[in-house]
Amino acid sequence: MALISFLGFTLLVGIISWWSVRKTDETSSDGYFLGGRSLTAGVIAGSLLLTNLSTEQIVGLNGSAYKDGLSVMAWETLAALAIVVTAMFLLPRYLKGGLTTVPQFLAKRFDVTTKTITSGLFLTGYVVVLLPVILYSGSVAISGMFDVPGLLGVSDSTALVICIWGIGIIGSIYAVFGGLKAVAVSDSINAVGLIIGGIMIPVFGLMAIGDGSVLGGLDTLMAANPERFDSTGNPGQEVPFSTIFTGMMLVQLFYWGTNQQIIQRGLGAKNLAEGQKGLLLAAFLKILGPIILVLPGMIAYYYFEGGLASSDLAYPELVRAVLPKPLMGFFAAVLFGAILSSFNSVLNSSVTLFGIDIYKQHINKNASEMTVVKYGKVFGVCLALAAMFIAPLIANAGSLFNYLQEINGIYSIPIFTIIVVGYLTKRVPAIAAKIGILSGSILYIISQFIVGPKMVANALAEAKANGITDPVELNLIEAGAYPHYLHVMAILFISNIIIMLVIGKFYPRKEPFQLEYTKQVSIEPWKHVKLASAFIAIIVIGIYIYFAK
């Protein structure tokens, strides 16, 4: 029964997606890469939500909540503020310039080389890290949920490979052959399922610990561990309170405002008003995100009495313990939708970056739009195949969640820096952008992978030599030995801005940059954008104040 409901829901999503895109002209760049610039608010919000959510986040963030409590909600609630900034500041400028990719702006503002470097960094991060990790983590979840090894009579590793290729092929069909609109429509349908399925887990979890009452379960949870309902993280935890004022907001702004796989949904808006409404709706939904991505982990801590072997087991073990068996198929389909969405969204963005910023720019400058789309699809197929081959190898890489967060810092902050400087200044030259990217990336690598580990190792060795063995105390010593990576990001962000401004002072552009209006879509803002943005900001601040201990 579970398998039938899983296959039924998945097939329904595919049919509706095909029906929605059957009349879209996908022989043009706008049609294929941006859904014909026809996306409405609801589709944008749903697609943003599903693109953002994946198994490593659902499992990983709940695992962090199991370990640290409510403070990890910063990854969700502060995203709402970043989306507000994107809707108010960045999206109007993107749509005014008629952009298909974020690096396109860098070509106009600085030069083609800057754009190519940025596109290359995005693609490298997607190909080497993001796509294989999505495939691997999703396949582990699906294989475990359906007991694929037992079902097919194969080994765990063989079952994993089967799931990887199954998810990869289905995701590729959506992304490569359907274009952005197919991805966005399927995301929107799955978003509804994810909200329903995601809410079921904390509801059933609270009922399990509250003798059938959701409110009773919440009272029990808060009374048992009140210190875990603290919005302000402590030193040694994943998100110390000080980091939300430094690198945390920069990471959020990069992700929601400049990351191609995310902002592409906004670039496909039929007009600025619809784009802003879609983004702000997504921002409001992110405020509710901790209900799905944090609360289950905290319930699991109480339910299992903090006795799980690994924090990453918190979510799957809770699902297995509290979800009624008849609902398992639907929930698996919803989880599959989240996996699929993340994969096909990243793949679609990779195809867009290659087609527009590399093939058209450097390989065949005279290519027709149909040719660009054709070779973009070919690249997408190759990319998907590469990711499917790489994904099984990740099984030997150990824990990836925090490591990947640090890895992404190599390119995220440098790219965000040059975009901010590009929009806020008019005479900073192209050479400053190149130096900003290179210096930011190199300094971050030196900091996080050479200097930081050495200082932490020395501090821990000294502590152990002095007879300190308490894990809590050692954790605090480790946290204090070197600045948190989010603080490092903030330091490098400011340093790179200063470097670029100094270069701009002594070697300015000959002509000041002017952002031209391409008239691709209307850039008349939504009349309630300021009111809605202020409302969202007040809610976020209120939540932090209410839960602050």
BAFIMI-312663 format. One line per field, with one value per residue (C-alpha): residue number from 1; x, y, z. Coordinates in pm, whole numbers, plus 50000, padded with zeros to 5 digits. Each point is the difference from the previous one (the first is absolute). Layout:
N
num: c(NUM;...)
east: c(X;...)
north: c(Y;...)
up: c(Z;...)
This chain:
549
num: c(1;2;3;4;5;6;7;8;9;10;11;12;13;14;15;16;17;18;19;20;21;22;23;24;25;26;27;28;29;30;31;32;33;34;35;36;37;38;39;40;41;42;43;44;45;46;47;48;49;50;51;52;53;54;55;56;57;58;59;60;61;62;63;64;65;66;67;68;69;70;71;72;73;74;75;76;77;78;79;80;81;82;83;84;85;86;87;88;89;90;91;92;93;94;95;96;97;98;99;100;101;102;103;104;105;106;107;108;109;110;111;112;113;114;115;116;117;118;119;120;121;122;123;124;125;126;127;128;129;130;131;132;133;134;135;136;137;138;139;140;141;142;143;144;145;146;147;148;149;150;151;152;153;154;155;156;157;158;159;160;161;162;163;164;165;166;167;168;169;170;171;172;173;174;175;176;177;178;179;180;181;182;183;184;185;186;187;188;189;190;191;192;193;194;195;196;197;198;199;200;201;202;203;204;205;206;207;208;209;210;211;212;213;214;215;216;217;218;219;220;221;222;223;224;225;226;227;228;229;230;231;232;233;234;235;236;237;238;239;240;241;242;243;244;245;246;247;248;249;250;251;252;253;254;255;256;257;258;259;260;261;262;263;264;265;266;267;268;269;270;271;272;273;274;275;276;277;278;279;280;281;282;283;284;285;286;287;288;289;290;291;292;293;294;295;296;297;298;299;300;301;302;303;304;305;306;307;308;309;310;311;312;313;314;315;316;317;318;319;320;321;322;323;324;325;326;327;328;329;330;331;332;333;334;335;336;337;338;339;340;341;342;343;344;345;346;347;348;349;350;351;352;353;354;355;356;357;358;359;360;361;362;363;364;365;366;367;368;369;370;371;372;373;374;375;376;377;378;379;380;381;382;383;384;385;386;387;388;389;390;391;392;393;394;395;396;397;398;399;400;401;402;403;404;405;406;407;408;409;410;411;412;413;414;415;416;417;418;419;420;421;422;423;424;425;426;427;428;429;430;431;432;433;434;435;436;437;438;439;440;441;442;443;444;445;446;447;448;449;450;451;452;453;454;455;456;457;458;459;460;461;462;463;464;465;466;467;468;469;470;471;472;473;474;475;476;477;478;479;480;481;482;483;484;485;486;487;488;489;490;491;492;493;494;495;496;497;498;499;500;501;502;503;504;505;506;507;508;509;510;511;512;513;514;515;516;517;518;519;520;521;522;523;524;525;526;527;528;529;530;531;532;533;534;535;536;537;538;539;540;541;542;543;544;545;546;547;548;549)
east: c(50000;50281;50174;49675;49924;50362;49991;49652;50090;50329;49826;49731;50264;50165;49671;49898;50347;49985;49652;50111;50300;49864;49931;50316;50244;50321;50201;50089;50231;49725;49757;50233;50217;49742;49667;49921;50026;49648;50034;49742;50031;49867;50222;50307;49938;49938;50303;50223;49882;50061;50329;50124;49891;50186;50068;50329;49817;49694;50215;50300;49825;49776;50317;50149;49682;50027;50349;49971;49629;49811;50304;50054;49673;50220;50056;49625;49867;50284;49949;49675;50194;50240;49706;49849;50327;50004;49641;50058;50351;50135;49700;49898;50354;50017;49672;50087;50313;49807;50238;49981;50295;50161;50345;49849;49988;50368;50080;49813;50139;50360;50098;49947;50294;49845;49675;50176;50194;49678;49807;50288;49996;49624;50025;50292;49810;49689;50176;50258;49808;49631;49853;50179;49917;49631;49992;50187;49810;49665;50077;50099;49663;49789;50192;49956;49633;49896;50260;50120;50272;49736;49744;50236;50223;50318;50280;49979;50256;49815;49668;50164;50125;49653;49836;50266;49942;49622;49992;50260;49815;49660;50151;50185;49680;49836;50297;50159;49696;49737;50185;49939;49622;49975;50234;49807;49655;50111;50164;49676;49795;50262;50013;49638;50080;50313;49814;49730;50245;50256;49741;49875;50329;50005;49620;50024;50318;49835;49697;50232;50154;49682;49760;49821;50001;50216;49988;50057;50307;50134;49951;50180;50287;50047;49973;50252;50277;49923;50368;49977;49732;50257;50030;50348;50268;50295;50373;50079;49661;49943;49856;50135;49781;50274;50021;49651;50135;50302;50045;49658;49822;50264;49955;49623;50025;50232;49778;49665;50119;50281;50003;49892;49797;49786;49972;49922;49642;49977;50163;49721;49726;49744;50060;50165;49677;49946;50366;49984;49676;50151;50319;49815;49760;50305;50146;49687;50012;50366;49892;49784;50293;50115;49672;50122;50377;50069;49707;50019;50365;49909;49713;50241;50239;49719;49847;50330;50135;50304;50122;50037;50340;50008;49804;49940;49780;49756;49762;49985;49966;49719;49818;50030;49878;49698;49869;49706;50092;49720;50151;50355;49954;49868;50281;50259;49856;50023;50360;50075;49852;50235;50299;49894;49934;50343;50169;49808;50019;50379;50026;49775;50208;50321;49857;49906;50346;50171;49768;49991;50333;50239;49866;49850;50283;50310;49921;49749;49931;49779;49784;49625;49783;49888;50364;50081;49709;50103;50357;49885;49792;50299;50211;49720;49993;50380;49982;49729;50196;50315;49807;49849;50347;50152;49715;50074;50357;49867;49918;50368;50021;49853;49789;49942;49754;50227;50290;49793;49892;50364;50089;49731;50161;50291;49790;49680;50132;50243;49718;49757;50262;50056;49624;49938;50287;49885;49653;50099;50287;50042;50374;50160;50182;50003;50348;49864;49732;50256;50228;49699;49899;50354;50103;49673;50025;50371;49984;49698;50175;50310;49787;49766;50214;50353;50016;49673;50051;50360;49893;49714;50229;50258;49734;49852;50345;50087;49670;50047;50359;49858;49770;49676;49782;49644;49832;49801;50310;50200;49722;50016;50381;49966;49740;50221;50325;49908;49718;49683;49996;49703;50208;50285;49762;49896;50362;50092;49686;50100;50365;49908;49773;50281;50245;49758;49917;50370;50069;49699;50137;50335;49898;49635;49795;50018;49621;49761;49780;49634;49743;49782;49633;49957;49618;49982;49734;49823;50202;49710;50035;49723;49808;50014;50367;50121;49714;50038;50379;49965;49742;50236;50295;49792;49891;50361;50126;49700;50073;50360;49897;49727;50231;50309;50112)
north: c(50000;50242;49934;50050;50335;50106;49917;50150;50340;50016;49916;50263;50271;49898;50008;50342;50142;49873;50142;50342;50039;49840;50342;50179;50089;49841;50053;50350;50088;50178;49715;49724;50165;50237;49836;50271;50261;49894;49876;50128;50060;49662;49803;50205;49954;49626;49948;50201;49797;49664;50105;50097;49682;49674;49690;50123;50307;49814;49737;50221;50301;49779;49821;50336;50081;49663;50102;50378;50079;50300;50220;49828;50155;50289;49807;50028;50317;50227;49877;50199;50326;49913;49935;50337;50174;49808;50100;50367;50059;49730;49870;50345;50045;49648;50040;50353;49860;49709;49743;49626;49926;50193;49991;50189;50309;49960;50004;50329;50153;49875;49783;49661;49841;50080;49844;49686;49956;50032;49757;49754;50023;49940;49702;49846;50022;49848;49718;49889;50055;50081;49764;49683;50077;50052;49671;49809;50130;49963;49646;49901;50128;49832;49672;49985;50102;49732;49742;49980;49740;49761;50087;49927;49747;50199;50138;50344;50146;49863;50135;50338;50007;49902;50283;50250;49920;49994;50345;50131;49884;50131;50331;50034;49954;50285;50236;49931;49935;50205;50323;50237;50001;49621;50017;50288;49838;49665;50186;50185;49679;49828;50308;49940;49637;50093;50245;49741;49713;50210;50124;49645;49895;50258;49959;49623;50046;50242;49772;49710;50183;50184;49704;50080;50379;50228;50288;49757;49866;50353;50082;49679;50078;50357;49900;49716;50201;50374;50091;49844;50253;50280;50195;50127;49740;49959;49976;49647;49956;49997;50353;50222;50308;50239;49834;50113;50356;49908;49718;49840;50288;50010;49629;50048;50300;49814;49694;50175;50302;49887;49619;49909;49693;50215;50340;49847;49957;50375;50075;49799;50223;50147;50341;50155;50005;49624;49934;50204;49835;49657;50078;50149;49705;49773;50218;49954;49624;49994;50149;49689;49781;49907;49810;49753;50035;50065;49885;49630;49990;50145;49751;49718;50114;49959;49687;49808;50164;50130;49646;49971;49895;50292;50327;49939;49704;50228;50067;49658;49823;50234;49948;49624;50018;50234;50003;49760;49732;50086;50349;49879;49981;50355;50133;49813;50157;50344;49939;49870;50324;50205;49796;50024;50372;50081;49785;50126;50362;49991;49817;50253;50287;49829;49960;50369;50113;49784;50091;50376;50080;49747;49848;50320;50218;49794;49696;50121;50373;49986;49713;50032;49979;49652;49890;50143;49806;49683;50002;50107;49680;49791;50152;49928;49631;49975;50181;49770;49691;50132;50068;49648;49846;50219;49964;49640;50104;50239;49697;49999;50370;49993;50285;50269;50260;50244;49927;50101;50322;50093;49890;50224;50297;49977;50160;50129;50308;50111;49986;50180;50269;50093;50004;50238;50228;49979;50131;50255;50164;50135;50030;49692;49828;49640;49933;50067;49732;49742;50079;49989;49652;49860;50158;49903;49639;49958;50170;49791;49676;50098;50097;49700;49717;50092;50257;49912;49621;50055;50241;49774;49696;50190;50123;49652;49843;50255;49942;49622;50043;50198;49710;50140;49712;50126;50002;50318;50189;49874;50113;50353;50003;49892;50271;50268;49897;50162;50228;49829;49959;50239;50268;49930;50054;50339;50107;49903;50169;50333;49952;49929;50304;50223;49851;50058;50356;50088;49867;50195;50316;49983;49820;50094;49907;50254;50019;49958;49691;50054;49723;50004;49901;49725;50003;49619;50019;50272;50118;50171;49881;49832;50274;49816;49892;50235;49916;49624;50023;50194;49747;49708;50177;50076;49636;49873;50248;49920;49626;50057;50226;49761;49696;50181;49869)
up: c(50000;50089;49668;49803;50166;49944;49629;49958;50147;49809;49670;50065;50042;49671;49803;50135;49925;49640;49953;50130;49767;49683;49838;50122;49722;50125;49684;50125;50289;50193;49939;50112;50263;50153;49923;49746;50278;50097;50359;50247;50375;50116;49762;50096;50374;49970;49781;50235;50296;49835;49840;50344;50176;49952;50203;50140;50133;50132;50167;50077;50155;50213;50107;50098;50197;50174;50111;50062;50033;49860;49923;49663;49879;49880;49677;49933;50164;49890;49644;50006;50052;49717;49767;50096;49904;49672;49919;50090;49865;49769;49801;49863;49867;49856;49811;49889;49836;49842;50149;49936;50229;50283;49833;49703;50220;50080;49627;49962;50320;49978;49702;49836;50181;50338;49885;49875;50325;50201;49777;50027;50380;50011;49764;50189;50328;49842;49812;50254;50321;49989;49738;50123;50365;49921;49811;50271;50303;49825;49893;50353;50129;49729;50018;50376;49998;49746;50105;49639;50079;50141;49731;49711;50172;49945;50219;50167;49759;49693;50132;50049;49640;49870;50196;49887;49635;50043;50159;49757;49687;50115;50114;49670;49800;50190;49990;49662;49784;50184;50068;50290;49975;50040;50297;50157;49951;50143;50289;50078;50015;50213;50227;50101;50072;50194;50221;50076;50046;50186;50251;50060;50161;50286;50045;50045;50203;50244;50024;50086;50295;50101;50039;49676;50044;49782;50250;50286;49822;49945;50370;50095;49764;50123;50368;49968;49833;50020;49937;49653;49898;49983;49676;50095;49938;50237;49916;49884;49837;49625;49992;50282;50044;49886;49657;49900;49985;49788;49752;50044;49826;49727;49929;49991;49767;49764;49994;49952;49803;49769;49984;49646;50097;50233;49836;49660;50124;50055;49663;49834;50149;49756;50163;50305;50203;49956;50079;50321;50110;49935;50192;50298;50013;50009;50278;50210;49944;50112;50335;50042;49891;50356;50049;49737;50026;50371;50219;49898;50110;50339;50035;49915;50276;50256;49845;49987;50318;49813;49953;49623;49872;49754;49985;49628;50096;50183;49710;49831;50335;50109;49668;50041;50361;49977;49640;49940;49748;49749;49961;49939;49618;49974;50219;49797;49682;50159;50103;49652;49861;50219;49885;49637;50024;50135;49737;49699;50115;50030;49668;49824;50137;49886;49648;50001;50111;49738;49713;50056;50165;49846;49675;49858;50130;49923;49783;49737;50016;49692;50127;49964;50309;49892;49976;50345;50152;49811;50127;50345;50010;49883;50278;50249;49904;50038;50333;50132;49894;50169;50322;49993;49965;50274;50253;50116;50084;50267;50217;50100;50082;50354;50139;49740;50132;50186;49769;49698;50170;50036;49647;49853;50175;49753;49728;50164;50181;49724;49742;50230;50068;49636;49930;50293;49897;49638;50081;50267;49811;49647;49944;50165;49706;49876;50140;50350;49953;49885;50294;50235;49886;50009;50330;50169;49889;50077;50341;50100;49899;50200;50299;50019;49873;50110;50284;50177;50031;50118;50277;50110;50010;50209;50245;50047;50041;50268;50180;50003;50119;50295;50087;49856;49878;50046;49652;50075;50112;49702;49766;50147;49965;49636;49934;50156;49829;49669;49878;49881;49621;49978;50173;49758;49708;50138;50051;49643;49863;50154;49900;49637;49982;50131;49748;49711;50108;50033;49650;49873;50160;49824;49677;49934;49693;49723;49977;50296;49979;49917;50036;49686;49997;49739;50023;50005;50272;50197;50300;50175;50362;50195;50182;50334;49982;50276;50236;49947;50044;50326;50126;49933;50165;50313;50027;49978;50264;50221;49986;50107;50288;50117;50015;50129;50341)
